[in-house]
Amino acid sequence: MVRLSDRLRGWFGRYEIEDPRPVAADAPYSFYLPSADQVSAVAVGDLVKLIFRSVPASREWDAERMWVIVTAADGPRLTGTLDNHPRDMPQLKAGDLVTFDRWHIIDIDWSADRAASPPLAPARREYWDRCYVDDQLLDGRLEVEYLYREEPDPAPEGHAYPDSGWRFRCDTRGLSDAEYDDPSFSYIALAKVLNGDDSWLHLIDEPVGSAFLRDWSTGEFVPTEIRSSE
């Protein structure tokens, strides 16, 4: 049964195409945009992925990432037809015409019929291996104070990426005894830690058994012993 609110959104609602650049700036290690050369090379027939946001907001999805087939290119402006069926956006359907700017593009699927080969994607290292981290590091409240690398745990069933062995503790200054002794932590990608604090990136290839403590007077990480209480 179609809800009345969905009917109203279909009749009177609209959508916006989200600017992905602020997202990429806030999450440079986990949200990658195509290079400027690649975006400039997009032409008729290529598929590009955009972020669509419902207005009024969807009750189920913050936004939907969907593919568009480019049908016209006029400098920085592109036009195309939606190549997906929205999950919860009744004001938009597959085949609808969409107009957008090149900088809206978050991914590209190059057409096999292109007259010229597309630019190569720039080489980059990605950081999807997992780690354990204090939750205070993930919301930007605190920086890394102590990190160490132990033998990785076996990857949980169904996980595509292995455990890196890295463990991160936040700045303990100002934490209560309870917060220090019973931290809230998550098992997430190294990229998520780097998004909040990448000051330790130069240590990422240090071997198992390594440990470092930040000297707050200099900001440098100093080699130390793994704490036996960890």
N, C-alpha and C positions, 0 to 999 in steps of 0.2 A: 504494500500500500504506500502510495506517495504521500509524504507529509505535506501539510499545507505550507509550512515554512519553506520547503524545497520548491513548491510551485511558485511561491512569491519570489524566491531568489532567481528562479528561471525566468520569470516575467520581468522583474524589475532590478535584479542584481547585475553586477558587473564584475570584472576581474582587473587585476593589475599585474604587470610583469615586473618582478622584483629586480632591483639593481644588485647584482651579486658582488660588486667590488668591496663594499664594507664588510661583507661576510668573509671574503678572502683576506682582507686586511686583518681581521680579528682572529682568523684561524689559518695562518699561512702554511702550517705543516699538515693540515688535514683537508683543506678545501682548495683545490688547484683549478685555476682558470686556464683556458687555452692561451697561448702566447699571442702577442699583438700581430705578429706575422700570420699566424693561423687565422685569427679572426678577420684580418683584412682580406684573406684569400677566399673566404666563404663566398660561394656563387650559387646560381640557380641549380637546383637538383641536389644540393647537399642537405643533410639533416642536421639540425642544431637543437640543442636542449636548452630550455628556458625554465625559469621558476615562475609559476602562476600562483597568485593569491586571490582568494575569493573575497568579494565585497558585496554583502555582509560576509563575515568570516564563517568558514565551515565549522561545524561542530565536531568534525572528526579529524581534519587535517589542517595543520598550520599553513601548508603550501603544498603544491604538487609540481614535480619536475616532469616535464613532458616534451616530446619531440615535435618539431615543426619542419615540414619540407619547404625549403626556400623556393619561391616561385618568381620573385622579382628582387633585384638589387639596384638601389639608387644611392651610391656613395655609402654613407654611414647607416642609411635606413634600409631595412629589409622587410619583405612581405613573404608570408608563407601560409600553408594550411596545416592545421593541427593534425598530428599523426597518431594521437592517443585518445582513448576514451577517458575523460576525467572521472575520478572515483567519487568525488563529492563536490561538483561544480556544475549545477544544472544550467547555469547561464552560458556554458561553453560546451561544445561537442566536437567530436572528430570531424575534420573537413572544414571547420570554420576558418575564415581568413583572419590572420594575425599580423599586425604590423609592429615592428620593434627596432631597436638600435643594435648595432653590432656588439656593443659592450654588455648587452643583456645575455650573451651566449655563455653557457657554462660548460658545454661539451659539443663536439663535432663528430659526425659520422659522414666521412667523405663519400661522395657519389663515385661509383665505379666508372661512370661515363665522363668524368672530368677531362677537359682538354689538356690540362697541365697537372702534374703531380703536386699534391699539397705540401706545404712546408713541414719539415719534420718537427715533432714535438721536442722541446728542449730537454736535455738529459737532467734528471733530478733524482735525488735519493728520497725514498719514502720511508716512513717510520710507523709501520702498522703492527710490529711485534708488540706484545702486551707487557704490562708491568703492574705492580701494586703501588698505589699512591694515596697519600692522605687527601681526603676530599677538599680540604681547605685550599689545596693547590689548584683545584679545577675551576673554582669560581673566581679566581683572581685575587682572593683576599690575602694570600700569603705566598712567599717565594720558597724555593727549595733551600733547605738548610743542610740536610744530610742525605746522601745517596750511597747505596752499595749494591754490588752485583753478586748474587748467589747462584747456585746451580738452578737452572730453570725448572719449574714444575711441568709435568706433562700437560699438554694443551687439553682443556675440557672438551668433551665430546661435542662435535659439531662446530668447533671453532676453527676458522681458516688460518689463523695466525698463531705462531708459537709464543710462549712466554720468553721474554728476553733475559729474565733473571734480575732485572733492575728493580730496586725498591726505593721509594722516595718518602722522606719525612719533611714536613713543612717547618718553617721558622717557629721554633718553640718559645721564643720570647713572648711573654704575655699570655701563653696558654695556661689554663688551670691544670692542676695535677690530674684531674679526671680526664681532661682532653688529651693530655700527654700520654697517660697510661692506657687509655681505652679509645684510641682514635677511630674515626670513621674513615674507611678507605674503600677504594674501587679498584677493579681489575680492568684496565683500559689500554688503549694504544699509546705508545710513547709519544705519538704526534699530539695527543691531547695535553700531555704534560708540557711539551715544547710550546704549544700555543700560549700557555700561561706564563712560562718562564723557560727561556732557552739559554740561560747563562751557563748551563752545564753541557751544552751540546758537544763541545770539544772532548768530552770524556766518554762519549757514547760507545766507543769501540774498546774501552778498557776491559780487561779480562775478568772472568769470574774470580771472586776473592778481593776485588778492588772496593775501596770505600773512601769517601771524601766528605769532609766537613767544611762548611763555608766559614771563613774568617770574616765576620761582619765589619771589621775595621778596614779591610781592603776589598771585600767582595769576592776574593779569590777562594777557590776550593782547594783545601789542603789534604793530601793523603793521610788516612788514619786507619785504625783497625776497625773491623766489623764489630759492632757492639754485641756482646754475648747475650744481652737481654732481648735482642730483636727477634 
